[in-house]
């Protein structure tokens, strides 16, 4: 972890400059700035450019990039790489994300820090392979079986694709868990300006290491220290229910309960530290209508909100930056004085139903599928329809 | 300002939109570039869009454009209904036959022999897009020529820099003659 000489030399050539690049490419460079050591993946539209760019650039920065035989193997490879002490990641889209689910569960159960990028495309199945969507919101949350928590972030610009890779790796290492960058094909495939920061401003979070002989899967803390292969400690890493020392115990009820609850709670109890939202509240505080959006959809949504304000309507806006854990407290607070919340998203209402669970006002889904993002006008019309 | 380039894969359509977008960013403006193409690397329908603005860009895939640059007949026919009334149409006059009945109201129409110039003057049809770029930007004045040149130099294959710049300057001259008329 951290930057070796190869990495420093490589990043010195990029730092502190502005580029014009794809969201996918920004994600790849963001990963290198975040100290990603290892990428394993299998190409798929619209995520291929993440792998392409990393295949070209990561070795120059002293990292390793492998094209695996499929997405099952890719996910397995990044789990293994993480246990050697590296920051590891993969990138895929819907069909590949489905194939990764089993090993995401394995990463959760073995408390393996790693990052997955899902550049969402239109599904189910192969769907509209080249068209964007936001249809994996719930798959990111519940795609793998069993009780668990997950961290997922949603960028709304190429710049955020870059910046959030650092955040994803830091969260993964801080909470010893897989973290998902839940992009959409729209943001992945637009080119925008991306400013890469000065190297000196990068502060990768360090993994907490277990002391020699200390249990790697339990103890007093919600997030136990980890150890790495080759450090001399014998550790059993298993997806089966295990005791604090890693050894299997798949029959004792309290062993399972304690393990799964701790893994669940290490994210749940820290949700306020993890969650980020962005608000744009009408100045006079008189709004009765709000709009909540995320990812690509947040862009036309904010445009529509501002256009409606120009027409004299009071509308509040909130963008979910963290999707999971869900910002239930922030959403409830946002909804407190509202009569209605509109939720535009490029699916048939996945997050609108989640919002509904935490507010007392009416929630109106503004869905759009088919591979074309909402226009400002469409969301503006949805606002005026309910505001009149 | 929303500009759409349409044509076949291999005509430098996506590159043209990229170069304009990159130039705008070099000028300190905001820009979004977006594209759509078939799975064929050459010959399929291809479009490149670029949005340039001084302010935050909310619309990621605008339905209608201010400018349409068409290098093929099917591209022209498919996208001309999406040109805004009062917009600007630029076509390669040897490759596109325009039809006023299909066109929105009050558009400004320009037809230049970009591919022919590229072929006869430079012996390379492939640089017709550079003639178009120079022509279009002189007409519309969207990015500075300093940035445009820089973006061209950074993004064309090594060894072809002069060829591409010369083709672009040919387009600039053509537009200057046009406006002098």
Interface residues (C-beta under 8 A of the other chain):
Chain A: X18 X20 X130 X186 X189 X190 X191 X192 X193 X296 X299 X300 X302 X303 X304 X306 X372 X373 X375 X376
Chain B: X18 X21 X22 X25 X30 X31 X32 X33 X34 X35 X36 X56 X57 X58 X59 X60 X61 X62 X63
